[in-house]
Amino acid sequence: MDALDGRLIELFAHEPRIGVLEASRRLSVARGTVQARIDRLVSTGVIRGWGPDLSPAAIGFPVTAFLTLEIRQGSGHDVVARHLAQVPEVLEAFTITGAGDMWCRVVARSNTDLQRVIDLVLGSSSIERSTTVIALAEQVPFRTLPLVASEAGAPSEAQDSLAAT
């Protein structure tokens, strides 16, 4: 990844509907260069999607919680992962080291509704127990642009604003 890739990713992250031609104009490079770069970034898995970035809170799920799951020995993580994929409120799940075997982020409509979500998650006989932590406030939202800027060797807008203070 180089500086042009970083600028291209940042541009599309801020304006995903901009289009290849306009991106080429703004970046002062050929349209074919932009298209080739995008194609390469997609084919290598750097860009995973172009969908809208949704807010669970704005669509009625303001409670976020993190569940640490302990998996029954011999059951395997894949069985649990397939089960979790069937629960719409499970946003992501990771196999982890340390205390517990799997970590997942879930959302719910309320604290009371969170119990329903936990019950759905625990509906797999492969899960022995869980612990739950409720998020109070999001301090740093999920982000990748500072990482892209660091890898590409160019300062991101976040780094620029920090330098200005």
C-alpha positions in Angstrom: 0.0 0.0 0.0 1.3 3.4 -0.9 0.3 7.0 -0.4 -2.1 7.0 -3.5 -3.8 3.9 -2.1 -4.2 5.6 1.2 -5.6 8.8 -0.4 -8.0 6.7 -2.5 -9.3 4.7 0.4 -9.8 7.9 2.5 -11.6 9.6 -0.3 -14.0 6.7 -0.8 -14.4 6.3 2.9 -15.6 9.9 3.2 -17.6 9.9 0.0 -18.4 6.3 -1.0 -20.7 7.5 -3.9 -18.2 9.7 -5.5 -17.5 7.5 -8.6 -14.2 6.6 -10.3 -14.1 9.5 -12.7 -14.6 12.1 -10.0 -12.0 10.3 -7.7 -9.5 10.5 -10.6 -10.1 14.2 -11.0 -9.7 14.9 -7.3 -6.6 12.8 -7.0 -5.1 14.1 -10.3 -4.5 10.6 -11.6 -5.9 8.7 -14.6 -9.3 7.1 -14.4 -7.7 3.7 -15.3 -5.3 4.1 -12.4 -8.1 4.6 -9.9 -10.0 1.7 -11.3 -7.0 -0.6 -11.3 -6.1 0.4 -7.7 -9.7 -0.2 -6.5 -9.8 -3.6 -8.3 -6.5 -4.6 -6.6 -7.6 -3.4 -3.2 -10.9 -5.4 -3.5 -9.2 -8.5 -4.9 -6.6 -8.6 -2.1 -9.3 -8.1 0.6 -8.2 -4.7 1.7 -11.6 -3.2 0.7 -14.2 -5.7 2.0 -17.4 -3.8 1.0 -19.1 -0.7 -0.2 -22.3 -0.9 1.8 -23.6 1.8 4.1 -22.1 2.1 7.6 -25.1 1.7 9.9 -25.7 2.8 13.5 -27.4 0.0 15.5 -28.6 2.7 18.0 -30.3 4.7 15.2 -32.2 1.6 14.0 -33.5 0.8 17.5 -30.7 -1.1 19.2 -29.0 1.4 21.6 -27.6 -1.2 24.0 -24.2 -2.7 23.2 -22.7 -5.6 25.2 -19.7 -7.9 25.0 -20.2 -11.5 25.8 -17.3 -13.8 26.7 -18.4 -17.4 25.9 -16.9 -20.6 27.3 -17.3 -23.5 24.8 -17.9 -27.1 25.9 -14.8 -29.1 25.3 -15.0 -31.2 22.1 -17.8 -29.0 20.6 -15.5 -26.8 18.5 -15.7 -23.2 17.7 -17.3 -23.7 14.2 -20.5 -25.0 15.7 -20.8 -22.0 18.0 -19.9 -19.6 15.2 -22.6 -21.1 13.0 -25.1 -20.7 15.8 -24.1 -17.1 16.5 -24.4 -16.2 12.8 -28.1 -17.1 13.1 -28.7 -14.5 15.9 -29.3 -11.1 14.2 -28.2 -9.1 17.2 -24.7 -10.7 17.2 -22.6 -8.1 15.3 -19.3 -10.0 15.4 -17.6 -12.9 17.1 -13.9 -13.8 17.6 -12.1 -16.8 18.9 -9.9 -15.5 21.8 -7.1 -16.4 24.1 -7.2 -15.9 27.9 -10.3 -16.3 30.0 -13.1 -17.7 27.7 -13.0 -19.1 24.3 -15.0 -16.7 22.1 -16.0 -13.1 22.4 -18.9 -11.5 20.7 -20.4 -8.0 20.4 -24.2 -7.9 20.6 -26.8 -5.2 20.5 -30.3 -5.0 22.1 -33.3 -2.7 22.2 -32.9 -2.2 26.0 -31.3 -3.7 29.0 -34.3 -5.9 29.5 -34.1 -7.0 25.8 -30.5 -7.8 26.3 -31.6 -10.8 28.4 -33.5 -12.1 25.4 -30.4 -11.7 23.2 -28.2 -13.5 25.8 -30.7 -16.3 26.0 -30.6 -16.7 22.2 -26.8 -16.8 22.3 -26.9 -19.4 25.0 -29.3 -21.5 23.0 -26.5 -23.6 21.8 -25.7 -26.7 23.9 -22.0 -26.1 22.9 -21.8 -23.0 25.1 -21.3 -23.8 28.8 -21.5 -20.3 30.2 -21.0 -16.7 29.4 -20.1 -13.4 31.1 -21.5 -10.1 29.9 -20.2 -6.6 30.0 -22.5 -3.7 29.0 -20.9 -0.8 27.1 -21.7 2.6 28.6 -20.4 4.9 25.9 -18.4 4.5 22.7 -15.2 6.4 23.1 -13.4 5.5 19.9 -15.7 4.1 17.1 -14.4 1.3 14.9 -12.0 2.8 12.5 -9.4 1.8 10.0 -8.4 5.1 8.3 -5.6 6.0 10.8 -4.2 2.5 10.2 -4.4 3.0 6.4 -2.7 6.3 6.7 0.0 4.9 8.9 0.6 2.0 6.4 0.6 4.3 3.4 2.9 6.8 5.0 0.5 9.7 4.9 -1.1 11.5 7.8 -4.8 10.9 8.2 -7.4 13.6 9.0 -7.4 12.3 12.6 -3.6 12.7 12.8 -3.8 16.1 11.2 -6.4 17.3 13.8 -4.3 15.9 16.7 -1.3 17.8 15.4 -3.3 21.0 15.2 -4.1 20.9 18.9 
